[in-house]
């Protein structure tokens, strides 16, 4: 059984694909390792005529594969950032309820369970309408602290929602 020239080309430069992965700090423990390796193989397969010839320059092929891998990593990072934004948006709007009376009762049950920081956050956001930056400045805490107050508040809210 003979192989096509493109398949032979991919097998010939398989070690180069592994070298590119290694240089980009992607090792076999990485959950996306096989995906990235497959991207490099497909890139070689699609571009074998471009690189095949009498003087196939390994450095040119290496750089081309590395650029493709970096592009794939950037694309994946952009997708992850978008997903994080969507999740954060959903968490912010998780507490929105159609019935204000029900929300008020829920808040009254929840208030004694909250820490001082969570109470400050809730009071500042709902009563004064302050932004995160303004809350941070007013209470002289870090941005991480304000985010933690918000996360714990969301946890308390959803736990209390499930309990009732």
LINNOR-V782439 format. One line per field, one symbol per residue. ss: DSSP state (~ for helix, > for strand, _ for the rest). psi: psi as a letter, one per 40 degrees, with the letter a starting at -180 (. if undefined). burial: + if it has 9 or more other C-alpha atoms within 8 Angstrom, else -. A space follows every 10 residues. Layout:
ss=???
psi=???
burial=???
//
This chain:
ss=____~~~~~~ ~~_~~~~~~~ ~~~_______ __~~~~~~~~ ~~~~~~_~~~ ~______~~~ ~~~~~~~~~~ ~~~~~~~~~~ ~~~~~~~~~~ ~~_______~ ~~~~~~~~~~ ~____~~~~~ ~~~~~~~~__ _~~~~~~~~_ __~~~~~~~~ ~~~~~~~~~~ ~~~_
psi=hiiidddddd ddfddddddd dddefhieeh dedddddddd ddddddeddd diadghhddd dddddddddd dddddddddd dddddddddd ddedehidhd dddddddddd ddeiiddddd dddddddefi idddddddef iidddddddd dddddddddd ddd.
burial=-----+++++ ---+--++-+ ++---+---- --+--++-++ +-+++--+-- ++-------- ++--++-+++ -+-------- ---------- +--------- --+------+ ---+---++- +++++----+ ----++---- --+--+--++ -+++-++--+ ----
//
